[in-house]
């Protein structure tokens, strides 16, 4: 039984798992989005989010601590120069996992893990939807919409005649 064991070992030795998560975190920081399995993405989220939080405080100590995890100068530079500026106001939840289906070869559940502040499609769509008022009742708004379209359409003798013709035909 694995009661209370929170780490997903991902079928790897500790050194292999550490190297894999380090490489995936560096790739995520550089490319802003990567495609992987859901299990690896969930493990990566636990690995990379504390590093993103640490990047908000740009000191030599925090840079060295992050470098100890990532082992990649370019990704550390990218993290502290660009990414930390974008996530400065965000209190947490820097990554998003979007499931994409199943892999053809072994039917593994696949997903895309991405940095939240770098998805321009979702950022633009949420900005416009935030201003619009959302209602919870669909049927009442549907009835109001139908009444307003009937009231706005002017009644002409031609349209009335066609209505009577259709009634006679029934």
N, C-alpha and C positions, 0 to 999 in steps of 0.2 A: 504494500500500500504506500501511496505517496502523499500522505497527509501532511499539509504544511510546507510542502516543497514547491516554491514559487518559480524557480528557474526552469525554463524549458531547455533541455539539453540538446535538442535538435539532432539527436543521433550522432553527436560528434564528441571528440575529446575536448577537454577544457582549452587547450592551446589552439586547436582548430577552430573552435567556436569563437574564441577571443579574436583571432585573426580575421575570421569571416565577418564578424560584426564590425570590427574596425574598418575593414575595406568597404563594407556596405554603407557605414556612416559617412566615410569620406566621399563616396560616390553620391550619396544623397545630398550632401552639402554642396558639392560642385555642380551637380546636374539638376538639383531641386526636385527631382522625381525619379523613382526607379521602380521597375516591375519585378516582383518576387512572389514567393508563396506567402500565404496569410500567416503561418506560424513564424516564419522568419521576420515578417514585417512587425508582428507584435513584439518579438524579442528585440528587434532593432529600435522600436519606439522607446522601450524601457532603457535602452543603451544610449540613444542620442539625445533625448529630451533633457537630461541633466547637463549634458555638454552645451546645449543651446542656452540653458539658463545660466550656466557659468560664463558664457560668452558675453552676456550683458555687462559684466564688470571687466573692462579691458585693462587688466594689469599683467605684469610679467608673470606673476605666479599663476593666474588663471590660464594664460597662454601656454605655459609649460605643463600645467595639469591636463589641459585639453590635448596637447601634443602627445602626452604619454598615452592617451587613449587612441588617438587617430593615426599617429606615426606618418603624417603626410603634411609637409609644410604648406603646400598650395591650398589644401582644404582648410587648414587652420587660418591662413591669411584671408581666405574667402569668408570664413565664418565670422571672424572678428571685424573685418572691414565692411562687408555688405549685409550679411544675414542678420547680425546683431542689431544693426540700425533699424531694419524692418520689424524685428520682433520686440523692440524695446518697450512698447506700450502693452504688449500681450502678457497676461499673467501666467500663462501656461498653455498646453495644448498646441504645440507648434507643428505637429504632424497630423496628417489625415490619411486614413486607409480606405481605399475605394476598391471593393471586390469586383473582379472583371470576369469571373467564370472559372472554368476548369481547364487545366493543361491537357493537350491532346494525347501525349505519350503515356502519362501515368495517372491522369485524372486528379492531379493535385490542385487544390483551390488556389487560384492566382489572384493577385491584387496589385494595385499601384499605391505606393506610399509616397507622399509628397509633403513639401513644406507648405503650410496653410497660406502664408502671406504671398506666395509666388504663383498662385493659380489665378491668372487674369480673368479667365472665363467666369469663375465663380464670384470673384470680387466684383466684376461689373454687373452681374445679374442680381446679386444681393443688394447692391447699392440702389438699384431702381425699385426693387420690390419692397424695400424698407419704407419708402414714402407712401406706398399705396395702403389703404385701410383694408384689412382682411376681415371677412365676416365668417361666422361659423355655420350659419344656416343657409343652405344652398337653395332650398325650395322657395323661400320667401323672396329672395333676390331674383329668382327666375321669374316669379309671377309679376313682380314689379317691372322687370325688363319687358315682359310680353305686353303688359298694359300700356307702357309708354310707347312702344312701337306702333300699336294699333291706334292710339290717340294721335300720334304725330302724323300718321298717314292720312292725307285728305281723302275724303270719300267723293268719288266722282260717279256720275251716272253709268259710265262704262264698267267700273269695277263692281257697282251694285248689280248691274245686269248679269254679269258673269256669276256673281254669287247666287242669284236666283236661278240661273240656268243650271248650275251644279246641283242646287236643291231639287229642281224638277227632274234631273237626270237620275237622282238617287231614288 
